[in-house]
Amino acid sequence: MSLQIDEATLKNVVEDVLKQLSQSGGSAPVAKSTDCGCKKKSKGRDGVFQDAGEAAEAASYAQKELRKQGIAGRAKVIDIVKRTCAEKADEWGLLEFNETKIGRLEHKVAKLQGIPSVPGVEWLMPRGMSGDHGITMEENTPFGVVGGITPVTHSIPTLSCNIISMVAAGNSVVFNAHPGGAKCAAEAVRYYNRLIKAELGIENLVTIIETPTLESFDALCKSPHVDILCVTGGPGVVNAAMKSGKRSICAGPGNPPVVIDESANLRKAARDILFGAAFDNNLLCIGEKQIFVLDKVYGAFLQAFKEAGAVQISDNQLSRLSESVFTYKQDGGGCSHPVLNRDLVGADATRLAEVAGATCPSGTELLFAETDVDNPFVMEEQMMPMLPIVRVSDIEEAIELSVKSEHGYKHSSMIHTLNVEHMGMMARALDSTLFVKNGSCLAGLGNGGEGYGSYSIATTTGEGITTPDTFTRRRRCVLVDNLQMY
């Protein structure tokens, strides 16, 4: 799940955060000796480091210790993370909300409460083959150290979900969090490491850079101790990771469209869309971002949406809001493109209404406006509780415009219909990793539908919804002409 900002903006954010964050001190305990007999000095404390190279090296040593404890050791770590998220959901949700100041507090808590649904070691299934020429076993083995990049939109949930998947696979992990959520991420890492050390005797299984910068991210990309990268962020860090020379699992941007045809249950569709798009003020990359409604049911759907609790703003109010949400920059080719005002990302619907010059009842969760397809709210992943609605003539036009607005990210899409042919048409055209039919976007990750949770959906590099399998190497062991049981 991602927050799209350009590199210049990211640098400004880093510089601003560096001014605010205090530098940590602390003693430098001596770590255990490695198998080669050399001593490693760890300058971190409870997994929190100032230097990226030292954090990666400490994680590398910890991963070797984890291997000695086998799958049972991994399961203990996963239990610690899941149990902690359930117990500290209220506390950590408030901690993240106070630091990032985006989204909705109750949904920060809900995301942490959902972490226990993330699959662990049980997901790893070996495959055995037996035949005339012997037996073969294929197993999932770890890469070693995963370099993880986490977003400001879901700092502790993404970190916790990644720990479960990566450690279940047998890896350790070093995080470079988004600067806007670095303090709460570091606090979670400290807490996890204390419990892991007490339970397993392993230090620094999860490490993090306390004051993350572009330089620390670059250091992880170049570190000989980091074996693979997992990036949950915007296009800038995704592109940098893919150019690093290391294998990268990248969860890039999304701009999920919704189609509503004449056969849809309009009241249910309205409730589902409001539930998904309003969740955490539409910070989720899987969240409904624009709606295409067939002309035959257009007016009826708008009425159903209002009855569900969404508040409509006028054309003039939308124009005023757009002026505050988007600025325009020239790219290298001289073309102008919109850039989000980060101060309004994840803002409450009532604040957006105020900016637009509109009024809405207290507690309003979602705004909407009628637009054409070229409106920036349609074409950009804006991560705000304001949905553009576009009238279309038929299902072909709805799907065509969905493809255009989704930009080929192959991330997520939704349709509300009872027509299975329309479902198939959209599934083939969008080719999205998540495709939800007759439900909210959250059903795609198990909230209202079947399945499991994940906070890293690797659309850019094609792995899809990440699981422990994602962070393993498939290895084959062959015994020739022997040990068949028949």
C-alpha angles and dihedrals in degrees: 000000000000150000112206115218128144124248095258090054091047090053090051090050091050092050091048093049092047089059091053104040118082121229113247125225127186138139124295109233120201113246126219119280119265125239089266091059098246121131121238120205113212115206092187130088123219090346097309115122138175094208121062094207092054091047091052093047092050091049090050091055091046091052090058089052091049091054090059090060095052128203091324089062092050090051090054091054091049091050089052092053096045094045092047094050090052093047098042100035094114095044097044094040089057091044092055094042092052092050102042097032092204133111127011126309096223090054093049085058093045092053091056091046088056095056093092088069091066109108120246137183092327088072093066109090122180118215122221128197128189129183147133092303100051135270134311129194125195118197139176112245130181128262093217115238122019119205105215127198114194131194131236090236095070107009106160096028093053092045092049094045090049093050090055094050096040098044092043085059090052099256134125119221140217116199132209100190126199106271091237091064101028099111096055091043091053091049091054091049091051092052095046093049093051091054093044092051092048092048103036105014091238120133125205098007085147117034133180139187107245096208105029120201138166086262093056090049089052090049091055090049089054100037115118088213094061111083102179138008130225114192123190102178149077131317094272098062092035091057092045092051093049090053093048096090091240125106106265132198104202130192102196134179129307135194103187118202127206124211123200118190133189094268096056125117092244098195092051092044090052092050093045094050093047091050093050101039095043094049107117087347092295096299092137114103088218092055124119106265105171135012129216113196126188114243094240092066101023098109093041092052093050088054092048090049091053091048089052090058106266115135122219122222124201129248091259092049091048090052091051092048092047091055089058097039099048134044122178128234133186116241125210092277094053095255120136119233133178122255122197123243098236092204090070098044108114093004120151118266090242091058091049089050090052091051089049092051091245132126126225136170119274110267095031107158103190141025126199138188137189110246144157122255095260095060110120090235087063099043101040131065094240101170096210132118093255118102125196115218120206124196114223132185101227145350093273092058092044092055094042091054091044089057091048095050094043090058095213093289088136088212115126140335138172137205131188110204144116090215109100091194090060089049090055094046092054094042091056096042098047097036087194125174090232118037116176122191119198097349144080122279088256090066087071089070099040102275100122094353137058119279143063136285130259134166097199114065104179102208098145095059097029105243091117122197105014121235133161087279089064092065098048138087117229109233129184127211115194129194110190124222097344148086096033108152097216 
